[in-house]
Amino acid sequence: MTTLTETKTRILWPFAGIGAGLLTLVAVHGTAPQVPDDVVARGADAVAAWSGDQAGILRVGVAAGFATVVVVSVFAAGFARLVEQRSPEGSALPGAIRMALTAGIASLIAFFGIKAVYAVGVPGAVDNHMYTPTDVSAIGTLAMQGHWLAYWGFALAAALTAVLSLRHRVLPRWFGWLSLVIAVFVFGMTAAFGLVFSAGLCAPIWLIAAGIASRRP
């Protein structure tokens, strides 16, 4: 017998995917200030000073990032269960999707953690006394590149979902084709140019679409 709580969970968890996509727009796309070339040319001291001026936007990005972790964890649990329930018996793909989503969430925690270290280490922040300008510059580079890379696990989940959607109709075919396009784009950009940021670029699209597709009865 299905309880009211279980029914509400099935109805509501897909919205967590939509929320995760929207939060990603803030956590990554909207709070990734790029150091101007002329500042980079002046060295680590100039980069550190410039980073201090970005402290507010960095803190917003960190808060949105860890909110993303919470929300996307709810979505991933529901999505993995839904895919498993609808997949052919004995298929290994649902388990692979669960692993890919788990890896993606772990990567988000790691790289938003690095972004947090950057945010509290810039001039004027609470932990600035612990870091040299060179430290701030190096951590900032890693943080601003890494939070795009953190979504690579979701690109892998998109590839696996495309197979299940197009071959077995586990999810709507439009979502399968969208997942395939995103996966090919991310894998292609990574293999051809080493541009792993493409995963974070596509993540909001896939998460929002996954939330919408998951609401299919």
N, C-alpha and C positions, 0 to 999 in steps of 0.2 A: 504493500500500500504506500502510495506517495504522500508524504507529509507536506503541510503548508510550507515549512521551512525549506525542504528540498526543492519545491516548486519555485519559491522565490530565488533560491540560489541559482537554479538553471536560467531563470529569466534575467537575473541581474549581473552575473559574472561577465557576460560579453561586453557590458558597458565598461568594465575595467580595461579591456583592450583598447577601446576608443579613448578612454582617459589616459592610458599609457602613451598612446600616440600623440595626444595633445600635450601632455607633460614633456615628452621628448622634444617637441618644438621649442619649449622654454629651456629645458635642461641642457640641450646641446645646441640647437640651431640659433636660439635667441641669446645665449650667454657664452659665446665662444669668441671673445674679442681677439683679433689678430694683430700682432705687433707690427706697426708700420715699418717698412723697409728702412727708412732713414733712422729710426730708433735702433733697429737691429745693427745697423752699420756703426753705431756709436758704442756698442759693446754692452756687457752685462749690467753695468751700473745704470745705463740709460734704460735698458729693458726692465730692470727692477723698479726704477722710479715710475716708469709708465704703467707697470703692473699695479702699483699702489693706487693709481687713479681709477683702476677697474675693480677695486675691492667690492663695491656694492653689487655690481652686476655678477661678479663671481659668486658671492654669497647666495644670490637668488638662484643661480645655476646649481649650486650644491644642494640647496633645499629642494628644488624641483627634481634634481637627480635622485635623491633618496626617496622622495615621494613616488617617483617612477618605479623604483625598485619594489616598493610595497604594492602598488597597484598592479604592476605587471606580474608579480608573483601570484596574485589572486587570479588574474586572467590565465596565466600559464597552466595553473592547476586545473581549471575548468576546461580549457582548450584541449589539453592532453587527454583528459578523461573522455571528452566528447569524441575525439578522433579515435581513441581506442574502442569505444562502444560501437562506432559505425564502420570500423575497418574489418576486412575479411579475417576470419579466425586464423591464427598462426602467423599473421603478417608481423614482420620485425619493424616496420616503419613507425608505428605508434610509439614504440619504445625509443626509437632513434629521435623522434620529434621531442619526446619528453627530455631526453638527454641534451639535445640542442638548446632547448629553452632554458634548462637548468644551467648550462654553460654560459648562456647569454646573461642570465641574472647574476651569476657569480662575477662575470666580467664587468657588469654595470657597477656592482659593489666596489670592485677593485679600482676601476678608473674614476668613478665619482669620488672615491676616497682620496685618490691622488689630486683630484680637482679641489677637494676640501683642504688638503695640505697646502696647495698653492694659494688658496683664498686666505688662509690664516697666516701665511708666511710673507705676504707682500708688505712693503713699507707701510707702517701705520696700523697693521693688524696685530692681533694678540701674540702671535708666535714669531714675529719678525726677528726678534733678538736671537733666535735659534738658527737663522739662515744668513748666508752671505749673499750678495747680489748674484753671484754665479749660481748658487743653489736655486734662488728664485727663478732665474732665467731658465735653468735646465728643467726644473719641476714644471714650470709653466708650459714649456714646449711639449713635455710628455703628457701633461693634462689636456692641453688643447687638441692634441692629436689622438690621444688614447680614448677619449670618450666617444669618438666616432667608431673606432675599432671595436669597442665594447659590444656593439650590436651585431657582430658577425655571426654569433650563434643564432640570432633570429633570421638571418639570411639563409643559414643552413636549414632552419625549420621551414622557411618558405619553400626551399627546393623540395624537401620531403613531402610537404603538404601538397605541392603541385602534382606530384606523382599520384597521391591518394585521391585527390580531387578529380583529376582528369581520367584516371583509369577505373576508379571505383565509386565515383560520385559521393565520396565521404562528405564533401562540402561543395557548394555551388561551383559550376564549371567556370563562371566568370572569375571567381576567386582563385581557381586553379591556374587559369591563364595569367592573371595578375601576379600570382606568386612565382610562376615560371619566368615571367619577364624580369621581375625583381631579382630573382636568383641568378639568371644569366647575366644581368647587368653587373651585379656585385662580384660574381665569380670572374667575369671577364675583365672588369676594371682592376681587380686584385691581381690576376694572373698576368695581364698585359702590361700594367703600369705600376703595380704595387700600391694602388690607391685604395687602401682599406677603408678610407673615410666613406666610401660609397655605401657601406652597410648602414652607417648612421644616417646617411642622406635619405635612404629609402625606408628606414624603420618606421617613421610616423605613418607613411602610406600603408605599409603592410599591417601594422597593429590596428589601425582604424578599420581597414577593410576586413581583417580577421574578426574583429568584434562584431561588425555588421553581418558577415557571413555566418557566424556562429549562432545567430538568432533564428536561423532557418529551423522550422519545426522538424 
